[in-house]
């Protein structure tokens, strides 16, 4: 049996529901390095408890991993860190499976015949609450 690691220093965060329009590639392009890096401030690390132990917030860890895979794709094949990219791909796979999102996405490939919908609006947890808490903790570390 696997143990679930929990820390009492990370209080639950109330995340209200928000609507998110899944757009078609308008931001976060392959070469938008600064835009991607802004998604995980301070590498997504917060220090908790009296010992100030480092933790990575899962959402920010996932975004950082996605950025690492994005970065690898911008490099010539010989310069890519394939071990790091493989670890990130596996971590992202596990994170997606862990959440088990069962929301149905319409078939949306616009180049395909009979695409159902090109712009999807999804109900999501408000990620801004996570950013606010991370910012609050990181500023307290200074």
N, CA, C and O atoms as a GROMACS GRO file, in nm:
protein
  568
    1UNK      N    1   0.084  -0.117   0.000
    1UNK     CA    2   0.000   0.000   0.000
    1UNK      C    3   0.089   0.124   0.000
    1UNK      O    4   0.191   0.128   0.068
    2UNK      N    5   0.050   0.224  -0.075
    2UNK     CA    6   0.126   0.348  -0.082
    2UNK      C    7   0.074   0.446   0.021
    2UNK      O    8  -0.046   0.456   0.046
    3UNK      N    9   0.166   0.518   0.081
    3UNK     CA   10   0.127   0.621   0.178
    3UNK      C   11   0.100   0.752   0.106
    3UNK      O   12   0.166   0.784   0.008
    4UNK      N   13   0.004   0.826   0.153
    4UNK     CA   14  -0.026   0.957   0.099
    4UNK      C   15   0.046   1.060   0.184
    4UNK      O   16   0.028   1.064   0.306
    5UNK      N   17   0.129   1.141   0.121
    5UNK     CA   18   0.205   1.241   0.195
    5UNK      C   19   0.119   1.367   0.210
    5UNK      O   20   0.071   1.423   0.111
    6UNK      N   21   0.101   1.408   0.332
    6UNK     CA   22   0.025   1.530   0.359
    6UNK      C   23   0.104   1.617   0.455
    6UNK      O   24   0.181   1.567   0.537
    7UNK      N   25   0.084   1.745   0.444
    7UNK     CA   26   0.145   1.837   0.539
    7UNK      C   27   0.036   1.927   0.595
    7UNK      O   28  -0.049   1.975   0.521
    8UNK      N   29   0.039   1.949   0.724
    8UNK     CA   30  -0.061   2.033   0.789
    8UNK      C   31  -0.038   2.181   0.763
    8UNK      O   32  -0.127   2.262   0.786
    9UNK      N   33   0.080   2.215   0.715
    9UNK     CA   34   0.112   2.356   0.694
    9UNK      C   35   0.050   2.412   0.567
    9UNK      O   36   0.048   2.534   0.548
   10UNK      N   37   0.001   2.327   0.479
   10UNK     CA   38  -0.059   2.372   0.353
   10UNK      C   39  -0.211   2.365   0.370
   10UNK      O   40  -0.270   2.259   0.350
   11UNK      N   41  -0.273   2.476   0.408
   11UNK     CA   42  -0.417   2.474   0.432
   11UNK      C   43  -0.494   2.456   0.301
   11UNK      O   44  -0.445   2.489   0.193
   12UNK      N   45  -0.613   2.403   0.313
   12UNK     CA   46  -0.695   2.386   0.193
   12UNK      C   47  -0.725   2.523   0.134
   12UNK      O   48  -0.731   2.624   0.204
   13UNK      N   49  -0.742   2.524   0.005
   13UNK     CA   50  -0.768   2.647  -0.068
   13UNK      C   51  -0.907   2.637  -0.129
   13UNK      O   52  -0.938   2.541  -0.199
   14UNK      N   53  -0.990   2.736  -0.101
   14UNK     CA   54  -1.121   2.738  -0.163
   14UNK      C   55  -1.105   2.784  -0.307
   14UNK      O   56  -1.063   2.896  -0.334
   15UNK      N   57  -1.140   2.694  -0.398
   15UNK     CA   58  -1.130   2.726  -0.540
   15UNK      C   59  -1.271   2.726  -0.596
   15UNK      O   60  -1.334   2.621  -0.612
   16UNK      N   61  -1.320   2.843  -0.627
   16UNK     CA   62  -1.453   2.855  -0.684
   16UNK      C   63  -1.449   2.806  -0.828
   16UNK      O   64  -1.343   2.785  -0.887
   17UNK      N   65  -1.565   2.788  -0.883
   17UNK     CA   66  -1.575   2.745  -1.021
   17UNK      C   67  -1.562   2.864  -1.115
   17UNK      O   68  -1.620   2.970  -1.090
   18UNK      N   69  -1.487   2.847  -1.221
   18UNK     CA   70  -1.474   2.949  -1.325
   18UNK      C   71  -1.494   2.882  -1.460
   18UNK      O   72  -1.484   2.760  -1.474
   19UNK      N   73  -1.524   2.964  -1.559
   19UNK     CA   74  -1.536   2.914  -1.695
   19UNK      C   75  -1.409   2.948  -1.771
   19UNK      O   76  -1.356   3.058  -1.758
   20UNK      N   77  -1.361   2.854  -1.848
   20UNK     CA   78  -1.239   2.874  -1.926
   20UNK      C   79  -1.267   2.839  -2.071
   20UNK      O   80  -1.313   2.730  -2.102
   21UNK      N   81  -1.239   2.934  -2.159
   21UNK     CA   82  -1.252   2.910  -2.302
   21UNK      C   83  -1.122   2.845  -2.349
   21UNK      O   84  -1.016   2.907  -2.344
   22UNK      N   85  -1.130   2.722  -2.395
   22UNK     CA   86  -1.014   2.655  -2.452
   22UNK      C   87  -0.993   2.714  -2.591
   22UNK      O   88  -1.067   2.683  -2.684
   23UNK      N   89  -0.893   2.799  -2.603
   23UNK     CA   90  -0.872   2.866  -2.731
   23UNK      C   91  -0.778   2.786  -2.819
   23UNK      O   92  -0.720   2.686  -2.776
   24UNK      N   93  -0.763   2.831  -2.940
   24UNK     CA   94  -0.681   2.761  -3.036
   24UNK      C   95  -0.548   2.831  -3.058
   24UNK      O   96  -0.530   2.904  -3.156
   25UNK      N   97  -0.455   2.808  -2.966
   25UNK     CA   98  -0.315   2.847  -2.985
   25UNK      C   99  -0.292   2.998  -2.992
   25UNK      O  100  -0.204   3.041  -3.066
   26UNK      N  101  -0.365   3.077  -2.919
   26UNK     CA  102  -0.344   3.221  -2.925
   26UNK      C  103  -0.232   3.267  -2.834
   26UNK      O  104  -0.172   3.371  -2.858
   27UNK      N  105  -0.202   3.190  -2.729
   27UNK     CA  106  -0.095   3.225  -2.635
   27UNK      C  107  -0.011   3.101  -2.610
   27UNK      O  108  -0.044   2.992  -2.655
   28UNK      N  109   0.096   3.119  -2.538
   28UNK     CA  110   0.184   3.009  -2.498
   28UNK      C  111   0.233   2.929  -2.618
   28UNK      O  112   0.215   2.807  -2.626
   29UNK      N  113   0.293   3.000  -2.709
   29UNK     CA  114   0.348   2.936  -2.827
   29UNK      C  115   0.478   2.862  -2.790
   29UNK      O  116   0.529   2.878  -2.680
   30UNK      N  117   0.528   2.784  -2.881
   30UNK     CA  118   0.646   2.702  -2.856
   30UNK      C  119   0.768   2.785  -2.815
   30UNK      O  120   0.848   2.738  -2.734
   31UNK      N  121   0.782   2.904  -2.868
   31UNK     CA  122   0.900   2.986  -2.836
   31UNK      C  123   0.869   3.100  -2.738
   31UNK      O  124   0.946   3.195  -2.729
   32UNK      N  125   0.760   3.090  -2.666
   32UNK     CA  126   0.723   3.194  -2.569
   32UNK      C  127   0.781   3.162  -2.431
   32UNK      O  128   0.706   3.139  -2.336
   33UNK      N  129   0.911   3.161  -2.420
   33UNK     CA  130   0.980   3.118  -2.298
   33UNK      C  131   0.936   3.195  -2.175
   33UNK      O  132   0.904   3.134  -2.073
   34UNK      N  133   0.935   3.327  -2.182
   34UNK     CA  134   0.900   3.407  -2.065
   34UNK      C  135   0.754   3.387  -2.024
   34UNK      O  136   0.722   3.384  -1.905
   35UNK      N  137   0.668   3.374  -2.121
   35UNK     CA  138   0.526   3.354  -2.092
   35UNK      C  139   0.505   3.222  -2.019
   35UNK      O  140   0.426   3.215  -1.924
   36UNK      N  141   0.574   3.117  -2.061
   36UNK     CA  142   0.564   2.987  -1.994
   36UNK      C  143   0.622   2.993  -1.854
   36UNK      O  144   0.562   2.941  -1.760
   37UNK      N  145   0.738   3.055  -1.839
   37UNK     CA  146   0.804   3.062  -1.708
   37UNK      C  147   0.720   3.136  -1.605
   37UNK      O  148   0.727   3.107  -1.486
   38UNK      N  149   0.639   3.231  -1.650
   38UNK     CA  150   0.553   3.306  -1.557
   38UNK      C  151   0.443   3.219  -1.498
   38UNK      O  152   0.380   3.258  -1.399
   39UNK      N  153   0.419   3.103  -1.555
   39UNK     CA  154   0.314   3.014  -1.506
   39UNK      C  155   0.351   2.941  -1.378
   39UNK      O  156   0.264   2.888  -1.309
   40UNK      N  157   0.481   2.939  -1.343
   40UNK     CA  158   0.523   2.871  -1.220
   40UNK      C  159   0.624   2.959  -1.145
   40UNK      O  160   0.744   2.932  -1.147
   41UNK      N  161   0.574   3.065  -1.080
   41UNK     CA  162   0.662   3.158  -1.009
   41UNK      C  163   0.747   3.088  -0.904
   41UNK      O  164   0.699   3.001  -0.831
   42UNK      N  165   0.873   3.127  -0.897
   42UNK     CA  166   0.964   3.067  -0.798
   42UNK      C  167   0.980   2.918  -0.820
   42UNK      O  168   0.999   2.844  -0.724
   43UNK      N  169   0.971   2.873  -0.944
   43UNK     CA  170   0.973   2.731  -0.980
   43UNK      C  171   0.859   2.653  -0.916
   43UNK      O  172   0.862   2.530  -0.914
   44UNK      N  173   0.758   2.723  -0.863
   44UNK     CA  174   0.644   2.657  -0.803
   44UNK      C  175   0.671   2.603  -0.663
   44UNK      O  176   0.592   2.526  -0.609
   45UNK      N  177   0.784   2.644  -0.605
   45UNK     CA  178   0.826   2.592  -0.475
   45UNK      C  179   0.778   2.682  -0.362
   45UNK      O  180   0.787   2.805  -0.371
   46UNK      N  181   0.728   2.619  -0.256
   46UNK     CA  182   0.694   2.690  -0.133
   46UNK      C  183   0.765   2.616  -0.020
   46UNK      O  184   0.782   2.494  -0.024
   47UNK      N  185   0.806   2.691   0.081
   47UNK     CA  186   0.872   2.632   0.199
   47UNK      C  187   0.774   2.638   0.315
   47UNK      O  188   0.722   2.744   0.349
   48UNK      N  189   0.750   2.522   0.376
   48UNK     CA  190   0.648   2.512   0.479
   48UNK      C  191   0.704   2.457   0.609
   48UNK      O  192   0.807   2.389   0.612
   49UNK      N  193   0.634   2.488   0.716
   49UNK     CA  194   0.669   2.436   0.847
   49UNK      C  195   0.785   2.510   0.911
   49UNK      O  196   0.845   2.598   0.850
   50UNK      N  197   0.816   2.472   1.033
   50UNK     CA  198   0.924   2.539   1.106
   50UNK      C  199   1.060   2.510   1.044
   50UNK      O  200   1.153   2.590   1.057
   51UNK      N  201   1.072   2.396   0.977
   51UNK     CA  202   1.198   2.361   0.911
   51UNK      C  203   1.206   2.418   0.769
   51UNK      O  204   1.306   2.399   0.700
   52UNK      N  205   1.102   2.487   0.726
   52UNK     CA  206   1.096   2.546   0.592
   52UNK      C  207   1.129   2.443   0.484
   52UNK      O  208   1.211   2.467   0.396
   53UNK      N  209   1.063   2.327   0.493
   53UNK     CA  210   1.086   2.222   0.396
   53UNK      C  211   1.028   2.263   0.260
   53UNK      O  212   0.919   2.321   0.254
   54UNK      N  213   1.100   2.234   0.152
   54UNK     CA  214   1.051   2.273   0.019
   54UNK      C  215   0.946   2.174  -0.033
   54UNK      O  216   0.963   2.052  -0.023
   55UNK      N  217   0.840   2.229  -0.088
   55UNK     CA  218   0.736   2.152  -0.155
   55UNK      C  219   0.710   2.219  -0.289
   55UNK      O  220   0.725   2.340  -0.304
   56UNK      N  221   0.670   2.138  -0.386
   56UNK     CA  222   0.629   2.192  -0.514
   56UNK      C  223   0.479   2.175  -0.525
   56UNK      O  224   0.428   2.064  -0.510
   57UNK      N  225   0.408   2.282  -0.552
   57UNK     CA  226   0.263   2.276  -0.568
   57UNK      C  227   0.234   2.200  -0.698
   57UNK      O  228   0.287   2.234  -0.803
   58UNK      N  229   0.152   2.096  -0.689
   58UNK     CA  230   0.130   2.006  -0.802
   58UNK      C  231   0.094   2.079  -0.932
   58UNK      O  232   0.152   2.050  -1.036
   59UNK      N  233   0.001   2.173  -0.927
   59UNK     CA  234  -0.038   2.245  -1.048
   59UNK      C  235   0.081   2.314  -1.111
   59UNK      O  236   0.098   2.312  -1.233
   60UNK      N  237   0.166   2.375  -1.028
   60UNK     CA  238   0.282   2.447  -1.080
   60UNK      C  239   0.390   2.350  -1.126
   60UNK      O  240   0.460   2.378  -1.222
   61UNK      N  241   0.403   2.237  -1.058
   61UNK     CA  242   0.497   2.134  -1.101
   61UNK      C  243   0.458   2.082  -1.239
   61UNK      O  244   0.543   2.063  -1.326
   62UNK      N  245   0.328   2.061  -1.259
   62UNK     CA  246   0.279   2.014  -1.388
   62UNK      C  247   0.306   2.117  -1.498
   62UNK      O  248   0.348   2.081  -1.608
   63UNK      N  249   0.284   2.244  -1.468
   63UNK     CA  250   0.310   2.349  -1.567
   63UNK      C  251   0.460   2.359  -1.598
   63UNK      O  252   0.499   2.381  -1.712
   64UNK      N  253   0.542   2.344  -1.494
   64UNK     CA  254   0.687   2.348  -1.515
   64UNK      C  255   0.731   2.231  -1.602
   64UNK      O  256   0.814   2.248  -1.692
   65UNK      N  257   0.677   2.114  -1.576
   65UNK     CA  258   0.710   1.997  -1.658
   65UNK      C  259   0.667   2.018  -1.803
   65UNK      O  260   0.741   1.986  -1.896
   66UNK      N  261   0.550   2.071  -1.821
   66UNK     CA  262   0.503   2.099  -1.957
   66UNK      C  263   0.598   2.196  -2.026
   66UNK      O  264   0.627   2.182  -2.144
   67UNK      N  265   0.645   2.295  -1.951
   67UNK     CA  266   0.741   2.391  -2.006
   67UNK      C  267   0.873   2.322  -2.042
   67UNK      O  268   0.935   2.356  -2.142
   68UNK      N  269   0.916   2.227  -1.961
   68UNK     CA  270   1.040   2.156  -1.992
   68UNK      C  271   1.027   2.074  -2.120
   68UNK      O  272   1.121   2.068  -2.200
   69UNK      N  273   0.912   2.012  -2.139
   69UNK     CA  274   0.889   1.938  -2.263
   69UNK      C  275   0.884   2.035  -2.380
   69UNK      O  276   0.941   2.008  -2.486
   70UNK      N  277   0.816   2.149  -2.361
   70UNK     CA  278   0.811   2.253  -2.465
   70UNK      C  279   0.951   2.297  -2.502
   70UNK      O  280   0.984   2.308  -2.620
   71UNK      N  281   1.034   2.323  -2.401
   71UNK     CA  282   1.171   2.368  -2.426
   71UNK      C  283   1.250   2.263  -2.504
   71UNK      O  284   1.325   2.297  -2.596
   72UNK      N  285   1.235   2.137  -2.467
   72UNK     CA  286   1.306   2.031  -2.538
   72UNK      C  287   1.269   2.029  -2.686
   72UNK      O  288   1.354   2.001  -2.771
   73UNK      N  289   1.144   2.058  -2.716
   73UNK     CA  290   1.101   2.058  -2.855
   73UNK      C  291   1.161   2.173  -2.935
   73UNK      O  292   1.164   2.168  -3.058
   74UNK      N  293   1.208   2.277  -2.867
   74UNK     CA  294   1.267   2.391  -2.938
   74UNK      C  295   1.414   2.367  -2.970
   74UNK      O  296   1.474   2.444  -3.046
   75UNK      N  297   1.475   2.264  -2.914
   75UNK     CA  298   1.618   2.236  -2.933
   75UNK      C  299   1.639   2.134  -3.043
   75UNK      O  300   1.550   2.054  -3.073
   76UNK      N  301   1.757   2.138  -3.105
   76UNK     CA  302   1.790   2.030  -3.198
   76UNK      C  303   1.790   1.896  -3.123
   76UNK      O  304   1.821   1.893  -3.004
   77UNK      N  305   1.757   1.788  -3.189
   77UNK     CA  306   1.747   1.657  -3.124
   77UNK      C  307   1.870   1.623  -3.041
   77UNK      O  308   1.856   1.571  -2.930
   78UNK      N  309   1.986   1.649  -3.091
   78UNK     CA  310   2.110   1.612  -3.022
   78UNK      C  311   2.128   1.689  -2.890
   78UNK      O  312   2.199   1.643  -2.801
   79UNK      N  313   2.064   1.806  -2.878
   79UNK     CA  314   2.080   1.890  -2.758
   79UNK      C  315   1.970   1.867  -2.654
   79UNK      O  316   1.974   1.927  -2.546
   80UNK      N  317   1.875   1.783  -2.684
   80UNK     CA  318   1.762   1.761  -2.593
   80UNK      C  319   1.801   1.671  -2.476
   80UNK      O  320   1.874   1.574  -2.492
   81UNK      N  321   1.750   1.704  -2.358
   81UNK     CA  322   1.766   1.620  -2.241
   81UNK      C  323   1.648   1.524  -2.239
   81UNK      O  324   1.544   1.553  -2.179
   82UNK      N  325   1.664   1.412  -2.305
   82UNK     CA  326   1.552   1.318  -2.320
   82UNK      C  327   1.512   1.253  -2.188
   82UNK      O  328   1.395   1.220  -2.170
   83UNK      N  329   1.606   1.235  -2.097
   83UNK     CA  330   1.572   1.175  -1.968
   83UNK      C  331   1.478   1.267  -1.890
   83UNK      O  332   1.380   1.222  -1.831
   84UNK      N  333   1.509   1.397  -1.890
   84UNK     CA  334   1.424   1.493  -1.820
   84UNK      C  335   1.287   1.502  -1.888
   84UNK      O  336   1.185   1.504  -1.820
   85UNK      N  337   1.286   1.507  -2.019
   85UNK     CA  338   1.158   1.514  -2.092
   85UNK      C  339   1.074   1.389  -2.064
   85UNK      O  340   0.953   1.398  -2.048
   86UNK      N  341   1.138   1.273  -2.058
   86UNK     CA  342   1.065   1.149  -2.032
   86UNK      C  343   1.009   1.148  -1.890
   86UNK      O  344   0.895   1.105  -1.869
   87UNK      N  345   1.086   1.196  -1.793
   87UNK     CA  346   1.035   1.205  -1.655
   87UNK      C  347   0.914   1.297  -1.649
   87UNK      O  348   0.815   1.267  -1.583
   88UNK      N  349   0.924   1.411  -1.718
   88UNK     CA  350   0.814   1.507  -1.718
   88UNK      C  351   0.690   1.449  -1.786
   88UNK      O  352   0.578   1.467  -1.738
   89UNK      N  353   0.710   1.381  -1.898
   89UNK     CA  354   0.595   1.321  -1.966
   89UNK      C  355   0.527   1.219  -1.876
   89UNK      O  356   0.404   1.212  -1.871
   90UNK      N  357   0.605   1.140  -1.804
   90UNK     CA  358   0.548   1.039  -1.716
   90UNK      C  359   0.476   1.106  -1.598
   90UNK      O  360   0.368   1.062  -1.558
   91UNK      N  361   0.536   1.211  -1.543
   91UNK     CA  362   0.472   1.283  -1.433
   91UNK      C  363   0.338   1.343  -1.479
   91UNK      O  364   0.239   1.334  -1.407
   92UNK      N  365   0.337   1.403  -1.597
   92UNK     CA  366   0.213   1.461  -1.648
   92UNK      C  367   0.108   1.354  -1.673
   92UNK      O  368  -0.010   1.374  -1.644
   93UNK      N  369   0.149   1.241  -1.727
   93UNK     CA  370   0.057   1.129  -1.749
   93UNK      C  371  -0.007   1.087  -1.617
   93UNK      O  372  -0.128   1.069  -1.608
   94UNK      N  373   0.076   1.071  -1.514
   94UNK     CA  374   0.026   1.028  -1.384
   94UNK      C  375  -0.068   1.134  -1.324
   94UNK      O  376  -0.171   1.100  -1.266
   95UNK      N  377  -0.032   1.260  -1.337
   95UNK     CA  378  -0.114   1.368  -1.281
   95UNK      C  379  -0.251   1.371  -1.349
   95UNK      O  380  -0.353   1.388  -1.282
   96UNK      N  381  -0.254   1.354  -1.479
   96UNK     CA  382  -0.382   1.353  -1.551
   96UNK      C  383  -0.466   1.233  -1.512
   96UNK      O  384  -0.587   1.245  -1.493
   97UNK      N  385  -0.402   1.119  -1.499
   97UNK     CA  386  -0.476   0.999  -1.461
   97UNK      C  387  -0.527   1.010  -1.317
   97UNK      O  388  -0.636   0.964  -1.286
   98UNK      N  389  -0.448   1.071  -1.230
   98UNK     CA  390  -0.486   1.087  -1.090
   98UNK      C  391  -0.616   1.168  -1.078
   98UNK      O  392  -0.701   1.137  -0.994
   99UNK      N  393  -0.628   1.269  -1.160
   99UNK     CA  394  -0.746   1.354  -1.151
   99UNK      C  395  -0.868   1.292  -1.217
   99UNK      O  396  -0.981   1.327  -1.183
  100UNK      N  397  -0.847   1.202  -1.310
  100UNK     CA  398  -0.959   1.130  -1.371
  100UNK      C  399  -1.070   1.219  -1.422
  100UNK      O  400  -1.188   1.190  -1.399
  101UNK      N  401  -1.036   1.326  -1.490
  101UNK     CA  402  -1.136   1.420  -1.542
  101UNK      C  403  -1.224   1.348  -1.644
  101UNK      O  404  -1.176   1.299  -1.746
  102UNK      N  405  -1.354   1.341  -1.616
  102UNK     CA  406  -1.447   1.272  -1.704
  102UNK      C  407  -1.532   1.366  -1.787
  102UNK      O  408  -1.627   1.324  -1.854
  103UNK      N  409  -1.499   1.494  -1.784
  103UNK     CA  410  -1.576   1.589  -1.864
  103UNK      C  411  -1.559   1.553  -2.011
  103UNK      O  412  -1.448   1.521  -2.055
  104UNK      N  413  -1.667   1.557  -2.086
  104UNK     CA  414  -1.660   1.523  -2.228
  104UNK      C  415  -1.616   1.645  -2.308
  104UNK      O  416  -1.669   1.755  -2.292
  105UNK      N  417  -1.518   1.623  -2.393
  105UNK     CA  418  -1.472   1.727  -2.485
  105UNK      C  419  -1.525   1.695  -2.623
  105UNK      O  420  -1.510   1.582  -2.670
  106UNK      N  421  -1.587   1.791  -2.688
  106UNK     CA  422  -1.635   1.764  -2.824
  106UNK      C  423  -1.518   1.748  -2.920
  106UNK      O  424  -1.411   1.807  -2.900
  107UNK      N  425  -1.540   1.671  -3.020
  107UNK     CA  426  -1.440   1.653  -3.124
  107UNK      C  427  -1.418   1.791  -3.186
  107UNK      O  428  -1.513   1.852  -3.235
  108UNK      N  429  -1.294   1.840  -3.187
  108UNK     CA  430  -1.276   1.980  -3.221
  108UNK      C  431  -1.166   2.010  -3.322
  108UNK      O  432  -1.119   2.123  -3.330
  109UNK      N  433  -1.124   1.912  -3.397
  109UNK     CA  434  -1.018   1.938  -3.494
  109UNK      C  435  -1.077   2.007  -3.616
  109UNK      O  436  -1.150   1.945  -3.695
  110UNK      N  437  -1.046   2.135  -3.631
  110UNK     CA  438  -1.113   2.215  -3.734
  110UNK      C  439  -1.078   2.171  -3.875
  110UNK      O  440  -1.154   2.197  -3.968
  111UNK      N  441  -0.964   2.104  -3.892
  111UNK     CA  442  -0.926   2.059  -4.025
  111UNK      C  443  -1.002   1.932  -4.066
  111UNK      O  444  -1.001   1.894  -4.182
  112UNK      N  445  -1.066   1.870  -3.970
  112UNK     CA  446  -1.136   1.744  -3.997
  112UNK      C  447  -1.280   1.770  -4.040
  112UNK      O  448  -1.341   1.870  -4.003
  113UNK      N  449  -1.330   1.680  -4.116
  113UNK     CA  450  -1.469   1.686  -4.156
  113UNK      C  451  -1.556   1.654  -4.035
  113UNK      O  452  -1.524   1.565  -3.957
  114UNK      N  453  -1.665   1.727  -4.020
  114UNK     CA  454  -1.761   1.707  -3.913
  114UNK      C  455  -1.708   1.740  -3.774
  114UNK      O  456  -1.743   1.674  -3.677
  115UNK      N  457  -1.626   1.842  -3.765
  115UNK     CA  458  -1.584   1.886  -3.632
  115UNK      C  459  -1.707   1.933  -3.557
  115UNK      O  460  -1.792   2.001  -3.615
  116UNK      N  461  -1.719   1.898  -3.431
  116UNK     CA  462  -1.838   1.932  -3.354
  116UNK      C  463  -1.833   2.076  -3.305
  116UNK      O  464  -1.929   2.150  -3.321
  117UNK      N  465  -1.721   2.114  -3.247
  117UNK     CA  466  -1.711   2.247  -3.186
  117UNK      C  467  -1.563   2.285  -3.183
  117UNK      O  468  -1.478   2.204  -3.148
  118UNK      N  469  -1.533   2.410  -3.220
  118UNK     CA  470  -1.393   2.451  -3.224
  118UNK      C  471  -1.350   2.524  -3.097
  118UNK      O  472  -1.233   2.515  -3.060
  119UNK      N  473  -1.438   2.594  -3.032
  119UNK     CA  474  -1.404   2.666  -2.909
  119UNK      C  475  -1.487   2.609  -2.795
  119UNK      O  476  -1.609   2.624  -2.792
  120UNK      N  477  -1.419   2.544  -2.702
  120UNK     CA  478  -1.486   2.475  -2.593
  120UNK      C  479  -1.477   2.558  -2.466
  120UNK      O  480  -1.371   2.612  -2.434
  121UNK      N  481  -1.587   2.570  -2.393
  121UNK     CA  482  -1.587   2.636  -2.263
  121UNK      C  483  -1.600   2.527  -2.159
  121UNK      O  484  -1.693   2.446  -2.162
  122UNK      N  485  -1.505   2.526  -2.064
  122UNK     CA  486  -1.505   2.424  -1.959
  122UNK      C  487  -1.524   2.487  -1.823
  122UNK      O  488  -1.486   2.602  -1.801
  123UNK      N  489  -1.583   2.412  -1.734
  123UNK     CA  490  -1.594   2.453  -1.594
  123UNK      C  491  -1.469   2.403  -1.524
  123UNK      O  492  -1.435   2.285  -1.531
  124UNK      N  493  -1.400   2.495  -1.457
  124UNK     CA  494  -1.273   2.462  -1.393
  124UNK      C  495  -1.271   2.514  -1.251
  124UNK      O  496  -1.353   2.598  -1.213
  125UNK      N  497  -1.177   2.464  -1.172
  125UNK     CA  498  -1.150   2.524  -1.042
  125UNK      C  499  -1.067   2.649  -1.067
  125UNK      O  500  -0.982   2.651  -1.156
  126UNK      N  501  -1.091   2.752  -0.989
  126UNK     CA  502  -1.023   2.879  -1.010
  126UNK      C  503  -0.875   2.869  -0.969
  126UNK      O  504  -0.842   2.870  -0.851
  127UNK      N  505  -0.789   2.858  -1.067
  127UNK     CA  506  -0.645   2.844  -1.045
  127UNK      C  507  -0.584   2.968  -0.984
  127UNK      O  508  -0.474   2.962  -0.927
  128UNK      N  509  -0.653   3.083  -0.994
  128UNK     CA  510  -0.598   3.206  -0.936
  128UNK      C  511  -0.585   3.195  -0.785
  128UNK      O  512  -0.496   3.257  -0.725
  129UNK      N  513  -0.674   3.118  -0.722
  129UNK     CA  514  -0.665   3.097  -0.576
  129UNK      C  515  -0.535   3.027  -0.540
  129UNK      O  516  -0.475   3.056  -0.437
  130UNK      N  517  -0.492   2.934  -0.624
  130UNK     CA  518  -0.364   2.864  -0.600
  130UNK      C  519  -0.249   2.963  -0.613
  130UNK      O  520  -0.160   2.966  -0.528
  131UNK      N  521  -0.251   3.044  -0.718
  131UNK     CA  522  -0.146   3.145  -0.737
  131UNK      C  523  -0.142   3.243  -0.620
  131UNK      O  524  -0.034   3.279  -0.573
  132UNK      N  525  -0.258   3.285  -0.575
  132UNK     CA  526  -0.262   3.379  -0.462
  132UNK      C  527  -0.198   3.320  -0.338
  132UNK      O  528  -0.122   3.388  -0.270
  133UNK      N  529  -0.229   3.193  -0.307
  133UNK     CA  530  -0.173   3.129  -0.188
  133UNK      C  531  -0.021   3.110  -0.203
  133UNK      O  532   0.054   3.132  -0.108
  134UNK      N  533   0.023   3.069  -0.321
  134UNK     CA  534   0.166   3.050  -0.345
  134UNK      C  535   0.238   3.183  -0.331
  134UNK      O  536   0.344   3.189  -0.268
  135UNK      N  537   0.184   3.288  -0.387
  135UNK     CA  538   0.245   3.421  -0.376
  135UNK      C  539   0.255   3.465  -0.230
  135UNK      O  540   0.357   3.518  -0.187
  136UNK      N  541   0.147   3.441  -0.156
  136UNK     CA  542   0.144   3.478  -0.014
  136UNK      C  543   0.254   3.404   0.062
  136UNK      O  544   0.326   3.465   0.142
  137UNK      N  545   0.269   3.277   0.039
  137UNK     CA  546   0.372   3.198   0.109
  137UNK      C  547   0.512   3.238   0.064
  137UNK      O  548   0.601   3.256   0.146
  138UNK      N  549   0.531   3.252  -0.068
  138UNK     CA  550   0.664   3.288  -0.119
  138UNK      C  551   0.707   3.426  -0.070
  138UNK      O  552   0.825   3.446  -0.040
  139UNK      N  553   0.615   3.521  -0.060
  139UNK     CA  554   0.651   3.654  -0.010
  139UNK      C  555   0.686   3.648   0.138
  139UNK      O  556   0.771   3.725   0.184
  140UNK      N  557   0.624   3.560   0.213
  140UNK     CA  558   0.655   3.543   0.354
  140UNK      C  559   0.790   3.479   0.377
  140UNK      O  560   0.844   3.485   0.487
  141UNK      N  561   0.846   3.416   0.272
  141UNK     CA  562   0.977   3.350   0.283
  141UNK      C  563   1.091   3.449   0.274
  141UNK      O  564   1.204   3.419   0.312
  142UNK      N  565   1.063   3.566   0.225
  142UNK     CA  566   1.170   3.664   0.201
  142UNK      C  567   1.214   3.733   0.327
  142UNK      O  568   1.303   3.818   0.323
   0.00000   0.00000   0.00000
